[in-house]
């Protein structure tokens, strides 16, 4: 599951240029209420609203004319994050902390909406608005997602030790925290043993036959 998420670039943002007269043909002409819904979603994560021109500038930077027909890596990485957010929220064994469950729900609600600012089927940039929503929410979710991935790792280990399938193994967040502390204690013990001599601290005199 670790491959799902790219945690190395949690703070990079979509290239946005504020150029009021920039053409918006690449993003089409969405209804005003679609832009309002998009900006309202960004606002719930503390982000400033975007104009249609700013959105178009981002689209042109990510999908330049004559470029590849595939979605940009920037969009793809954030849609992978969205997949992990969905897995976390759907996992009955994981109870999100604080406001993370609410934030994740807002992200998924926007991504699953049929009233997208940019239709998903639009070549190359169909998920640009979705990716921007994920990016806006990411500072609020990054730590929780990291914990969830670690939870999944330990759950797989614990299930394998018991010889059962992961889906059949009841393992809660509290169980994960307990197992994580035990694992950390084991690592500390191993590190300490590696630095410890097995000889007694006081050297005993040699036995001599006179």
N, C-alpha and C positions, 0 to 999 in steps of 0.2 A: 504493500500500500504506500510505502514511502515514495515510490516513483510517481505517485499521482500528483504529489504536490512539490512545487519548486520553492523551497523555503529560503533559497539563497538570495532572492531578490524581492523581499517583502516590502521594500520602501520605494521601489521605482514606480513612476506614474506614467500615464499615457502622455505622449508628446502633444502638448496643447499650445497653440499660438492664438493670441487674441488679435484677430484681424477682421474688423467689423464688415468689410466689404468683400470678404472672400466668398467665392461662389460656393453654393451649397448643393450643387447638382449631385454629388456623390452620395449624400445622405438623403436625397429626395426632398420632399416637402411635407413633413409629418404634420398632423393636426396639432394645434396649439395645446390642447389638453394632454397630448402624449408627451410633449416637452415639459409641461407642468408636472405630470406624474413622475417623470424621470428626475426632475430637479427636486421634487418633494422627497423622493427616495434618497437622493444624495444628502439632502438637508438633515435627514434622520441620523446620518453618520457624521454630521458636523462639517460637511463639504459645501463650498459655495456653489451657486447655480451655474450652469453652463449655457451660453447662447448657442443658437443653431450654427452660427459662424464658427464658434470655437470647436464645436463638435465636428464640423466639416473640415477644419484645419487639422484636427487629430486624424480624421479619416484619410485625408490626403497624405499625411506624413506616414501613416501605417500602410496605406495601399496606394502608392504612387502609380500614375498612369504608366502602363508598359511593364509593371512589376509582375510578380508571381500571381497566379490565380488562386493560390491558397491563402487562408487567413494568416495574419502575421503571427510570429512567435509570441508577441506580447499578448495578443488576444487568446491564443491557444493556452498559454500558461495560466491565465486567469480563469479560463473555462475549466481547466483541470482542478483549480482550487475550488471552483463552484461544485464540481463533482464530489470532492471530499467534504465540503460543507453539507451537501445533501446526504452523504453516507453517515456523517456524524449525527445529523438531526433525526435520521430514520432509525438509528441504532437504539433499540429499547433498553440496552444495558448501560447507555451513557446518558448521564444527566448533566447538561451544560451548566456551567457556573455563571453566576451573576446575570448580566444582560445578554450573554452570548446566544442563548436560545432564541431570544426575541430578535436579535440582529440577524442571525442565520435565517430565521423565518421570513424577515423582510426581504433579504436577498433572494431567497428561493421564490417568494411570491412574485417578485418582479421578473425573475427569469422565466417563470412558468406562465406569465401573463401573455395573452394573445394580442394585447394592444401595445406591442413594442414600439419604441421610438423609431428604431430601424428594424424592418422585417428581417427575421432570422435567415430567410432564403436569399437575402441580398448578397451577391458574390463578394468575398473577401472581408467585408465589414459587417456582415449580418449580425454578429454578436458583439459589435463594438460597444453599444450602450450597456449590454449585459456585463461585459468585461469592466467597464467603468464603474458600474455599481459594485461589483466584487472588489475592485481596487479601493473604492471609497470605504467599504466596510472592513477591509483587511486589517487595519491597525487594531480594530476591536476584536478580531477573531484569531489573529495569528497565533497567540499563545495557547488559546483553547484548541486550535487545530493541532498544534505541536503535541499537546498533552493527549489528544485523542489518538493520534498516530502511535504514540508511545504506549497508550492503553492497548491498542490493537496488537502491538508487538508482544507485550507481556501476556495478553490473553491467549495468543497463539502458542506461546511457550507453555503456559499453564495447562491448556487443553491437551497439548501433545504429551505432557508428563502424565496426564491421567488417561491417555489413550482414547480420547473422544474427539468428535468433530467440534470445531470452533463454534459453529452455530448451535450446537447442543450443550455448550458449556455455559453455565450461569456465572457471570463474572461482572461485578458492578464497579462503579467508580471507586467506592470505598475499598473494595478488594484490590483494585489496581494500586491505590495509594499505599495500602499495607504491603503489597508485594514489591512495590517500588522502594519503600523504605528498607525492606529486608534485602533486596538486591544491592542497594547502596551500602548497607552494613557489611554485606559479604565482600564487596569490592574493597571497602576500607580495611577489612580484616586481612584480605589477601595482600594488599599493599603493605600493611604493617608486618606481616609474616615475612614478606620478601626482604625487608630491611632488618630483620631480627636474627641474631645468631642463636643457634641451638646449644652453644656451649654455656655452661654456668657463668654467671657474672663474676664470681670469685674463683680464681684459678686454684685448684687443689694441688697440694704438693705431690710430686711423683713418688710412687712406691719404689723403694730401693732395697735391694738385698745386700747387706754388708757382709 
